[in-house]
């Protein structure tokens, strides 16, 4: 029976074969991937000894002679090929992302608890936008942790596998991330477009636990209006540009936090808490000389 899992708000059916990473379980694999050499030799011998003037369907299509792509490899866990260089570039993008937030007066004077909630909700899509804007390139390779022993241990318990797997960067997730980056870069966004997209993603009034959701909703609407004006001004003939931008940025919301933290920051931070580090950077960037404002923030978050 298939098992259902929730990933970023989407229900995904996972069949038992998806847990086994050793055996190819691609659709029609037994029809399209029979034993290659021996099968072809025997098939040809049988055909040559046959009086039939019609070639077998498989031979007519060349189905058994054409190599097929196995998508089972998409579940392989991966890591950065150049962790030192890429992690440094990613850290710079993360700092720029938080500085972007703290550089907005409307964000700085929100209650501190709202700042933290918005940071936690939006740092991944804003970080990915930063990767696209700064043209950060990266390649991955097989993770050393993906050993046969580890796979066996993970497969001994479905529950253990489900708990461990989301935190592991897989080839499929990295391909999805790269597809998002490619779509963003293909739009050739201006600095203003990037800024207003980030603002619209940052000020999300639907984040749970906000103290000032109505005010934040107004900020999001402001960002959307400004983005629309910039797009119309810079690209008056391209009526579908805004739609393409919104579709491309909406895909950023499906990228798991664990993928970004494990792929780009775990090699640098080890077991340190990434969000705690972001909180510290945020607090350093929102220091104000007016103690009454700090007092009001503290009271509103209590």
Secondary structure in CASP SS format (residue, H / E / C, confidence):
PFRMAT SS
TARGET T0000
AUTHOR 0000-0000-0000
METHOD secondary structure of the structure
MODEL  1
X C 1.00
X C 1.00
X E 1.00
X E 1.00
X E 1.00
X E 1.00
X E 1.00
X C 1.00
X C 1.00
X E 1.00
X E 1.00
X E 1.00
X E 1.00
X E 1.00
X C 1.00
X H 1.00
X H 1.00
X H 1.00
X H 1.00
X C 1.00
X C 1.00
X C 1.00
X C 1.00
X C 1.00
X C 1.00
X C 1.00
X C 1.00
X C 1.00
X H 1.00
X H 1.00
X H 1.00
X H 1.00
X C 1.00
X C 1.00
X C 1.00
X H 1.00
X H 1.00
X H 1.00
X H 1.00
X H 1.00
X H 1.00
X H 1.00
X H 1.00
X H 1.00
X H 1.00
X H 1.00
X H 1.00
X H 1.00
X C 1.00
X C 1.00
X C 1.00
X C 1.00
X C 1.00
X C 1.00
X C 1.00
X C 1.00
X H 1.00
X H 1.00
X H 1.00
X H 1.00
X H 1.00
X C 1.00
X C 1.00
X C 1.00
X C 1.00
X C 1.00
X C 1.00
X C 1.00
X C 1.00
X C 1.00
X H 1.00
X H 1.00
X H 1.00
X H 1.00
X H 1.00
X C 1.00
X E 1.00
X E 1.00
X E 1.00
X E 1.00
X C 1.00
X C 1.00
X H 1.00
X H 1.00
X H 1.00
X H 1.00
X H 1.00
X H 1.00
X H 1.00
X H 1.00
X H 1.00
X H 1.00
X H 1.00
X H 1.00
X H 1.00
X H 1.00
X H 1.00
X H 1.00
X H 1.00
X H 1.00
X H 1.00
X H 1.00
X C 1.00
X C 1.00
X H 1.00
X H 1.00
X H 1.00
X H 1.00
X C 1.00
X C 1.00
X C 1.00
X H 1.00
X H 1.00
X H 1.00
X H 1.00
X H 1.00
X H 1.00
X H 1.00
X H 1.00
X H 1.00
X H 1.00
X H 1.00
X H 1.00
X H 1.00
X H 1.00
X H 1.00
X H 1.00
X H 1.00
X H 1.00
X H 1.00
X H 1.00
X H 1.00
X H 1.00
X C 1.00
X C 1.00
X C 1.00
X C 1.00
X C 1.00
X C 1.00
X E 1.00
X E 1.00
X E 1.00
X C 1.00
X C 1.00
X C 1.00
X C 1.00
X C 1.00
X H 1.00
X H 1.00
X H 1.00
X H 1.00
X H 1.00
X H 1.00
X H 1.00
X H 1.00
X C 1.00
X C 1.00
X H 1.00
X H 1.00
X H 1.00
X H 1.00
X H 1.00
X H 1.00
X H 1.00
X H 1.00
X C 1.00
X C 1.00
X C 1.00
X C 1.00
X E 1.00
X H 1.00
X H 1.00
X H 1.00
X H 1.00
X H 1.00
X H 1.00
X H 1.00
X H 1.00
X H 1.00
X H 1.00
X H 1.00
X H 1.00
X H 1.00
X H 1.00
X H 1.00
X H 1.00
X C 1.00
X C 1.00
X C 1.00
X C 1.00
X H 1.00
X H 1.00
X H 1.00
X H 1.00
X H 1.00
X H 1.00
X H 1.00
X H 1.00
X H 1.00
X H 1.00
X H 1.00
X H 1.00
X C 1.00
X C 1.00
X C 1.00
X C 1.00
X C 1.00
X C 1.00
X C 1.00
X C 1.00
X C 1.00
X C 1.00
X H 1.00
X H 1.00
X H 1.00
X H 1.00
X H 1.00
X H 1.00
X H 1.00
X H 1.00
X H 1.00
X H 1.00
X H 1.00
X H 1.00
X H 1.00
X H 1.00
X H 1.00
X H 1.00
X H 1.00
X H 1.00
X H 1.00
X H 1.00
X H 1.00
X H 1.00
X C 1.00
X C 1.00
X C 1.00
X C 1.00
X C 1.00
X C 1.00
X H 1.00
X H 1.00
X H 1.00
X H 1.00
X H 1.00
X H 1.00
X H 1.00
X H 1.00
X H 1.00
X H 1.00
X H 1.00
X H 1.00
X H 1.00
X H 1.00
X C 1.00
X C 1.00
X H 1.00
X H 1.00
X H 1.00
X H 1.00
X H 1.00
X H 1.00
X H 1.00
X H 1.00
X H 1.00
X H 1.00
X H 1.00
X H 1.00
X H 1.00
X C 1.00
X C 1.00
X C 1.00
X C 1.00
X H 1.00
X H 1.00
X H 1.00
X H 1.00
X H 1.00
X H 1.00
X H 1.00
X H 1.00
X H 1.00
X H 1.00
X H 1.00
X H 1.00
X C 1.00
X C 1.00
X C 1.00
X C 1.00
X C 1.00
X H 1.00
X H 1.00
X H 1.00
X H 1.00
X H 1.00
X H 1.00
X H 1.00
X H 1.00
X H 1.00
X H 1.00
X C 1.00
X C 1.00
END
